[in-house]
Amino acid sequence: MPEPADISMTDAPATTKVKKTYELVTATIKTPRFSYAHLELFSDPSDPAELDALQVRSYCTSALKQFLGTTGIGIPLDILKVEGKNCWLRMPRDDLGAFSAAITAWQGSYQDGIHSSLRIRGCSDWLGALVGRDGQDKLWAG
C-alpha cells in the first residue's frame, strides 16, 4: 500500500466550474394577444366631473361607431380600471390602431352645455409600460 505522500496532486482532475444558477424555462413572447390604452377625460376646466365605467363604455362605443360603423362596435373592450379622469382599457392587439384612430377622431359629446372628450395618454402592448406614468408629462416642463 502506497504511502499518502506518494500520491501527487497532478493526478487530480482539473478544477471544474460550478454553476450557481440553472435556466429552467426560456420563453419569448413575440406577439401578445392584447394591447392596452390609458385614456383621460378632457372637459371644461371648471367641470370637476370624473369618469365612471358606464361613461367610458358609452364614449368608446360612440367613437368606434362614428369612425368604423358597426364594425367598430364589435371591437371587444375590457375596462380594467377607472380612477378620477383616467381609465385603462384592454383590447385585442390587432384592434389597437383602429381604436386609437377612432378615439383621436371623435369630437366628443355635449351634455348640459359642457363638452367632454377622451384623450389618449398612452398605448402599449404591455400594461407595465402604462402604469406609473403620473407626472411624466411634467418631467421636461421648464
Z-matrix of the N, CA and C atoms (Angstrom, degrees):
N
C 1 1.441
C 2 1.509 1 109.24
N 3 1.349 2 116.35 1 127.51
C 4 1.457 3 118.43 2 -177.59
C 5 1.510 4 110.58 3 -72.27
N 6 1.283 5 112.14 4 153.05
C 7 1.459 6 119.70 5 176.89
C 8 1.523 7 108.73 6 -77.31
N 9 1.348 8 119.16 7 150.07
C 10 1.459 9 121.45 8 178.66
C 11 1.516 10 112.79 9 -57.75
N 12 1.243 11 119.62 10 -26.73
C 13 1.452 12 121.83 11 -179.95
C 14 1.513 13 111.05 12 -71.46
N 15 1.333 14 117.56 13 -20.28
C 16 1.442 15 121.01 14 -178.20
C 17 1.538 16 113.04 15 -77.11
N 18 1.344 17 119.28 16 -14.93
C 19 1.453 18 122.33 17 -178.88
C 20 1.525 19 108.45 18 -84.95
N 21 1.308 20 116.13 19 122.99
C 22 1.458 21 119.24 20 -179.08
C 23 1.524 22 110.24 21 -91.27
N 24 1.297 23 117.33 22 153.41
C 25 1.450 24 123.55 23 -179.42
C 26 1.528 25 112.02 24 -76.23
N 27 1.292 26 118.55 25 -12.00
C 28 1.447 27 120.36 26 179.82
C 29 1.522 28 111.69 27 -73.01
N 30 1.291 29 117.48 28 -18.85
C 31 1.448 30 120.78 29 178.95
C 32 1.541 31 112.62 30 -78.32
N 33 1.321 32 117.12 31 -13.45
C 34 1.465 33 121.25 32 -178.68
C 35 1.526 34 109.39 33 -71.85
N 36 1.342 35 117.25 34 148.25
C 37 1.471 36 119.01 35 -179.46
C 38 1.525 37 111.00 36 -65.89
N 39 1.317 38 115.61 37 155.65
C 40 1.467 39 121.14 38 179.19
C 41 1.533 40 108.91 39 -63.12
N 42 1.318 41 115.79 40 154.70
C 43 1.459 42 119.14 41 -178.88
C 44 1.518 43 109.67 42 -61.97
N 45 1.308 44 116.11 43 138.42
C 46 1.462 45 120.80 44 -179.97
C 47 1.514 46 109.02 45 -108.06
N 48 1.313 47 114.74 46 147.71
C 49 1.459 48 120.29 47 177.23
C 50 1.519 49 108.64 48 -83.84
N 51 1.305 50 115.33 49 132.11
C 52 1.453 51 120.07 50 178.35
C 53 1.524 52 108.37 51 -99.18
N 54 1.330 53 116.64 52 125.23
C 55 1.462 54 120.76 53 177.85
C 56 1.516 55 108.68 54 -77.03
N 57 1.319 56 115.64 55 129.94
C 58 1.459 57 120.19 56 179.07
C 59 1.518 58 111.82 57 -94.12
N 60 1.321 59 117.51 58 -20.22
C 61 1.461 60 121.03 59 178.69
C 62 1.516 61 109.20 60 -129.29
N 63 1.302 62 114.59 61 152.31
C 64 1.449 63 120.98 62 177.71
C 65 1.515 64 108.60 63 -128.50
N 66 1.301 65 116.41 64 135.52
C 67 1.452 66 121.77 65 178.13
C 68 1.521 67 107.83 66 -89.10
N 69 1.338 68 115.25 67 112.72
C 70 1.454 69 119.64 68 -177.30
C 71 1.519 70 112.18 69 -83.57
N 72 1.344 71 115.77 70 -47.94
C 73 1.455 72 120.30 71 -177.89
C 74 1.515 73 108.88 72 -144.42
N 75 1.302 74 116.49 73 140.29
C 76 1.457 75 122.35 74 173.54
C 77 1.518 76 107.52 75 -121.73
N 78 1.326 77 115.00 76 127.92
C 79 1.459 78 119.58 77 178.70
C 80 1.527 79 108.98 78 -135.83
N 81 1.297 80 116.40 79 136.57
C 82 1.449 81 122.18 80 176.92
C 83 1.526 82 107.98 81 -119.91
N 84 1.328 83 115.70 82 122.05
C 85 1.461 84 119.87 83 177.81
C 86 1.517 85 106.71 84 -97.60
N 87 1.303 86 115.88 85 109.37
C 88 1.458 87 119.96 86 -176.91
C 89 1.517 88 112.19 87 -88.75
N 90 1.305 89 117.16 88 -41.47
C 91 1.452 90 120.62 89 -179.84
C 92 1.526 91 109.08 90 -131.44
N 93 1.316 92 116.82 91 99.74
C 94 1.467 93 118.84 92 178.46
C 95 1.531 94 110.48 93 -66.72
N 96 1.310 95 115.62 94 154.88
C 97 1.469 96 120.60 95 -177.60
C 98 1.513 97 112.16 96 -73.78
N 99 1.335 98 117.30 97 -30.18
C 100 1.455 99 120.86 98 -173.15
C 101 1.520 100 111.73 99 -121.40
N 102 1.331 101 114.57 100 158.28
C 103 1.459 102 122.82 101 170.72
C 104 1.517 103 107.00 102 -125.06
N 105 1.316 104 115.24 103 163.77
C 106 1.459 105 121.15 104 -174.57
C 107 1.518 106 109.85 105 -130.11
N 108 1.333 107 115.20 106 149.29
C 109 1.458 108 120.87 107 178.79
C 110 1.518 109 109.17 108 -135.43
N 111 1.314 110 115.35 109 139.30
C 112 1.470 111 122.89 110 175.04
C 113 1.525 112 106.01 111 -109.82
N 114 1.337 113 116.15 112 117.23
C 115 1.457 114 121.99 113 -178.75
C 116 1.524 115 109.84 114 -114.45
N 117 1.342 116 114.64 115 153.39
C 118 1.461 117 120.98 116 177.92
C 119 1.524 118 109.05 117 -130.61
N 120 1.324 119 116.31 118 139.32
C 121 1.458 120 121.52 119 175.54
C 122 1.515 121 108.57 120 -73.79
N 123 1.318 122 115.34 121 127.99
C 124 1.461 123 121.54 122 179.25
C 125 1.521 124 106.72 123 -116.91
N 126 1.342 125 116.21 124 114.83
C 127 1.463 126 120.01 125 -178.28
C 128 1.516 127 109.67 126 -147.16
N 129 1.322 128 115.68 127 -175.33
C 130 1.457 129 122.72 128 179.19
C 131 1.535 130 109.73 129 -55.44
N 132 1.342 131 118.13 130 129.06
C 133 1.468 132 120.21 131 -179.01
C 134 1.534 133 113.83 132 -58.20
N 135 1.324 134 117.39 133 -25.83
C 136 1.463 135 119.11 134 179.65
C 137 1.533 136 111.88 135 -79.77
N 138 1.346 137 117.13 136 -8.43
C 139 1.457 138 121.49 137 -179.45
C 140 1.527 139 109.61 138 -95.01
N 141 1.326 140 118.40 139 113.77
C 142 1.459 141 120.49 140 -178.55
C 143 1.532 142 113.43 141 -84.73
N 144 1.321 143 117.61 142 21.38
C 145 1.471 144 121.25 143 -175.96
C 146 1.521 145 111.34 144 -60.51
N 147 1.324 146 114.46 145 146.32
C 148 1.453 147 121.85 146 175.62
C 149 1.517 148 108.73 147 -121.38
N 150 1.298 149 115.73 148 157.51
C 151 1.461 150 121.30 149 -179.51
C 152 1.518 151 111.63 150 -78.97
N 153 1.318 152 115.21 151 153.39
C 154 1.459 153 121.20 152 165.29
C 155 1.526 154 106.88 153 -132.28
N 156 1.313 155 117.13 154 168.29
C 157 1.465 156 121.35 155 -174.39
C 158 1.525 157 112.34 156 -60.16
N 159 1.326 158 117.23 157 -35.59
C 160 1.461 159 120.58 158 -179.95
C 161 1.533 160 111.47 159 -66.68
N 162 1.335 161 117.12 160 -41.02
C 163 1.470 162 120.41 161 176.72
C 164 1.518 163 111.00 162 -64.64
N 165 1.334 164 116.69 163 -43.37
C 166 1.465 165 120.18 164 179.81
C 167 1.524 166 109.86 165 -58.45
N 168 1.326 167 116.69 166 -47.30
C 169 1.468 168 120.96 167 179.69
C 170 1.532 169 110.37 168 -61.19
N 171 1.340 170 117.06 169 -44.01
C 172 1.458 171 121.94 170 -179.08
C 173 1.525 172 111.63 171 -63.83
N 174 1.330 173 116.78 172 -46.55
C 175 1.466 174 120.81 173 -179.42
C 176 1.532 175 111.04 174 -64.07
N 177 1.324 176 116.74 175 -44.72
C 178 1.464 177 119.68 176 -179.03
C 179 1.527 178 111.39 177 -65.91
N 180 1.319 179 116.57 178 -41.19
C 181 1.471 180 120.22 179 177.79
C 182 1.520 181 110.73 180 -62.24
N 183 1.328 182 116.69 181 -42.97
C 184 1.463 183 120.58 182 178.79
C 185 1.526 184 111.16 183 -61.69
N 186 1.326 185 116.35 184 -45.06
C 187 1.472 186 120.33 185 -179.82
C 188 1.521 187 111.25 186 -64.48
N 189 1.322 188 117.35 187 -44.71
C 190 1.459 189 120.92 188 -179.08
C 191 1.525 190 111.79 189 -66.98
N 192 1.331 191 117.01 190 -38.21
C 193 1.462 192 120.43 191 179.26
C 194 1.526 193 110.92 192 -67.55
N 195 1.327 194 116.60 193 -41.38
C 196 1.468 195 120.94 194 179.85
C 197 1.521 196 110.68 195 -64.61
N 198 1.321 197 117.38 196 -39.70
C 199 1.463 198 121.57 197 -173.77
C 200 1.526 199 112.89 198 -84.69
N 201 1.350 200 117.40 199 -39.85
C 202 1.461 201 120.29 200 -172.85
C 203 1.529 202 114.39 201 -122.65
N 204 1.324 203 117.91 202 0.57
C 205 1.462 204 120.56 203 -179.10
C 206 1.519 205 111.23 204 71.15
N 207 1.318 206 115.54 205 -145.51
C 208 1.469 207 119.19 206 -177.69
C 209 1.524 208 112.65 207 -68.33
N 210 1.311 209 116.92 208 -23.43
C 211 1.464 210 119.74 209 175.40
C 212 1.521 211 110.17 210 -63.40
N 213 1.327 212 116.83 211 -40.04
C 214 1.464 213 121.01 212 179.97
C 215 1.509 214 113.00 213 -65.91
N 216 1.329 215 116.53 214 -35.85
C 217 1.461 216 119.92 215 179.20
C 218 1.527 217 110.47 216 -65.48
N 219 1.313 218 116.49 217 -25.85
C 220 1.466 219 121.31 218 -178.61
C 221 1.514 220 114.53 219 -77.44
N 222 1.318 221 118.78 220 -7.57
C 223 1.469 222 120.71 221 179.08
C 224 1.522 223 108.41 222 -72.08
N 225 1.328 224 118.03 223 120.03
C 226 1.460 225 119.81 224 -179.47
C 227 1.530 226 111.52 225 -75.46
N 228 1.308 227 116.17 226 127.19
C 229 1.469 228 122.14 227 178.32
C 230 1.519 229 109.50 228 -119.56
N 231 1.297 230 116.59 229 135.53
C 232 1.455 231 122.44 230 173.58
C 233 1.518 232 107.51 231 -111.41
N 234 1.319 233 116.86 232 123.26
C 235 1.461 234 121.21 233 176.80
C 236 1.524 235 106.33 234 -86.76
N 237 1.316 236 115.97 235 111.84
C 238 1.463 237 120.31 236 -176.63
C 239 1.514 238 112.40 237 -83.39
N 240 1.338 239 115.94 238 -41.51
C 241 1.462 240 119.50 239 -177.03
C 242 1.519 241 109.08 240 -159.41
N 243 1.327 242 115.60 241 141.86
C 244 1.458 243 122.39 242 173.34
C 245 1.518 244 106.14 243 -127.24
N 246 1.321 245 115.58 244 124.18
C 247 1.466 246 120.81 245 -177.76
C 248 1.519 247 109.13 246 -143.70
N 249 1.334 248 115.60 247 111.33
C 250 1.461 249 119.76 248 -179.23
C 251 1.511 250 110.92 249 63.87
N 252 1.328 251 116.01 250 -120.76
C 253 1.467 252 121.42 251 178.89
C 254 1.523 253 112.30 252 -98.53
N 255 1.313 254 117.49 253 8.57
C 256 1.465 255 122.36 254 -176.73
C 257 1.521 256 110.88 255 -114.36
N 258 1.323 257 115.02 256 150.60
C 259 1.461 258 120.48 257 173.56
C 260 1.529 259 108.98 258 -148.42
N 261 1.328 260 114.65 259 154.39
C 262 1.453 261 122.16 260 -179.99
C 263 1.512 262 107.88 261 -124.21
N 264 1.334 263 116.14 262 130.88
C 265 1.455 264 122.73 263 -176.07
C 266 1.522 265 110.79 264 -122.86
N 267 1.332 266 115.33 265 154.18
C 268 1.465 267 122.01 266 173.18
C 269 1.514 268 108.02 267 -123.26
N 270 1.314 269 116.59 268 139.19
C 271 1.466 270 122.42 269 179.70
C 272 1.527 271 108.82 270 -147.92
N 273 1.341 272 117.67 271 164.03
C 274 1.466 273 118.98 272 175.21
C 275 1.527 274 110.75 273 -58.32
N 276 1.302 275 114.82 274 140.91
C 277 1.468 276 121.54 275 -175.71
C 278 1.528 277 112.50 276 -55.05
N 279 1.328 278 117.22 277 -39.62
C 280 1.458 279 121.24 278 -177.23
C 281 1.527 280 112.84 279 -68.55
N 282 1.332 281 117.84 280 -18.76
C 283 1.461 282 121.60 281 -177.68
C 284 1.529 283 114.03 282 -95.62
N 285 1.315 284 117.76 283 -1.45
C 286 1.469 285 120.14 284 -176.73
C 287 1.525 286 112.03 285 -61.91
N 288 1.303 287 118.62 286 -41.98
C 289 1.464 288 121.32 287 -179.52
C 290 1.516 289 112.50 288 -62.46
N 291 1.332 290 116.45 289 -45.70
C 292 1.469 291 120.70 290 179.03
C 293 1.524 292 110.51 291 -65.73
N 294 1.336 293 117.03 292 -40.51
C 295 1.457 294 120.73 293 179.31
C 296 1.528 295 110.64 294 -63.63
N 297 1.317 296 117.17 295 -46.48
C 298 1.470 297 121.31 296 179.62
C 299 1.525 298 111.26 297 -60.56
N 300 1.309 299 116.59 298 -42.75
C 301 1.463 300 120.48 299 179.10
C 302 1.529 301 110.87 300 -64.61
N 303 1.325 302 116.93 301 -40.65
C 304 1.460 303 120.68 302 -179.41
C 305 1.527 304 111.38 303 -65.25
N 306 1.319 305 117.42 304 -44.47
C 307 1.472 306 120.98 305 179.91
C 308 1.524 307 110.36 306 -66.43
N 309 1.322 308 117.04 307 -39.83
C 310 1.464 309 120.73 308 -179.79
C 311 1.534 310 111.34 309 -66.64
N 312 1.324 311 117.24 310 -39.04
C 313 1.466 312 121.08 311 -177.76
C 314 1.530 313 113.15 312 -80.52
N 315 1.322 314 117.33 313 -16.92
C 316 1.460 315 121.10 314 -175.86
C 317 1.517 316 110.84 315 -67.99
N 318 1.332 317 116.57 316 131.45
C 319 1.464 318 121.78 317 -177.88
C 320 1.520 319 112.96 318 -80.56
N 321 1.303 320 118.59 319 -13.37
C 322 1.448 321 121.41 320 -179.86
C 323 1.513 322 111.79 321 97.15
N 324 1.328 323 115.71 322 -167.99
C 325 1.461 324 120.01 323 -179.22
C 326 1.525 325 109.61 324 -134.32
N 327 1.313 326 115.06 325 156.40
C 328 1.457 327 122.37 326 176.59
C 329 1.518 328 108.62 327 -114.30
N 330 1.317 329 115.97 328 130.04
C 331 1.457 330 121.04 329 175.62
C 332 1.521 331 107.82 330 -141.62
N 333 1.317 332 116.08 331 122.66
C 334 1.468 333 122.09 332 -177.66
C 335 1.530 334 111.66 333 55.66
N 336 1.326 335 116.22 334 36.16
C 337 1.458 336 121.17 335 177.99
C 338 1.513 337 114.54 336 77.84
N 339 1.315 338 118.00 337 6.88
C 340 1.474 339 121.50 338 179.85
C 341 1.526 340 108.70 339 -109.29
N 342 1.335 341 115.13 340 126.58
C 343 1.463 342 121.28 341 179.68
C 344 1.527 343 109.24 342 -89.09
N 345 1.320 344 116.42 343 130.20
C 346 1.463 345 122.40 344 177.48
C 347 1.523 346 109.40 345 -130.44
N 348 1.311 347 116.05 346 140.05
C 349 1.460 348 120.81 347 174.98
C 350 1.525 349 108.22 348 -148.29
N 351 1.315 350 115.10 349 171.46
C 352 1.459 351 120.71 350 178.78
C 353 1.520 352 109.63 351 -107.42
N 354 1.305 353 114.82 352 143.03
C 355 1.461 354 121.34 353 178.10
C 356 1.523 355 107.84 354 -121.42
N 357 1.305 356 116.91 355 137.68
C 358 1.460 357 121.29 356 178.86
C 359 1.520 358 108.71 357 -82.37
N 360 1.316 359 116.26 358 119.63
C 361 1.466 360 121.58 359 176.89
C 362 1.516 361 111.10 360 -88.84
N 363 1.328 362 115.99 361 -29.17
C 364 1.459 363 119.36 362 178.84
C 365 1.512 364 111.43 363 -176.68
N 366 1.322 365 115.82 364 153.91
C 367 1.464 366 123.18 365 176.03
C 368 1.522 367 107.76 366 -137.20
N 369 1.320 368 115.88 367 145.22
C 370 1.450 369 118.95 368 179.16
C 371 1.523 370 110.07 369 -162.26
N 372 1.319 371 115.43 370 159.17
C 373 1.459 372 120.60 371 172.47
C 374 1.528 373 110.30 372 -81.33
N 375 1.314 374 117.28 373 -7.70
C 376 1.459 375 122.07 374 -177.77
C 377 1.522 376 109.12 375 -126.68
N 378 1.315 377 117.17 376 124.31
C 379 1.455 378 121.94 377 -179.15
C 380 1.525 379 111.08 378 -62.52
N 381 1.303 380 117.21 379 -35.10
C 382 1.461 381 121.25 380 -179.90
C 383 1.515 382 113.31 381 -59.71
N 384 1.320 383 117.44 382 -25.66
C 385 1.465 384 120.74 383 179.21
C 386 1.524 385 111.90 384 -73.79
N 387 1.330 386 117.66 385 -18.71
C 388 1.459 387 121.27 386 -178.23
C 389 1.530 388 112.86 387 -98.75
N 390 1.312 389 117.24 388 -18.38
C 391 1.460 390 121.54 389 -175.55
C 392 1.525 391 109.70 390 -82.19
N 393 1.297 392 116.18 391 139.79
C 394 1.456 393 120.97 392 176.44
C 395 1.506 394 114.53 393 78.31
N 396 1.310 395 117.67 394 28.53
C 397 1.462 396 121.25 395 -177.77
C 398 1.516 397 112.56 396 -96.07
N 399 1.340 398 117.89 397 4.38
C 400 1.463 399 120.96 398 -178.78
C 401 1.528 400 110.45 399 -59.11
N 402 1.285 401 115.81 400 132.20
C 403 1.462 402 121.39 401 178.35
C 404 1.507 403 114.13 402 81.31
N 405 1.322 404 117.83 403 -1.02
C 406 1.460 405 120.32 404 -178.82
C 407 1.517 406 111.12 405 -66.54
N 408 1.356 407 117.49 406 -31.29
C 409 1.458 408 120.00 407 179.95
C 410 1.518 409 111.21 408 -69.88
N 411 1.341 410 118.89 409 -19.20
C 412 1.466 411 122.15 410 179.11
C 413 1.522 412 112.81 411 -89.30
N 414 1.323 413 116.08 412 -5.40
C 415 1.453 414 121.13 413 -177.08
C 416 1.524 415 112.71 414 -58.60
N 417 1.327 416 117.12 415 -43.70
C 418 1.461 417 121.54 416 -176.34
C 419 1.515 418 113.60 417 -99.84
N 420 1.346 419 117.11 418 0.50
C 421 1.468 420 119.85 419 178.59
C 422 1.531 421 108.67 420 -73.73
N 423 1.312 422 115.21 421 135.88
C 424 1.453 423 121.29 422 -175.96
C 425 1.450 424 112.41 423 -77.83
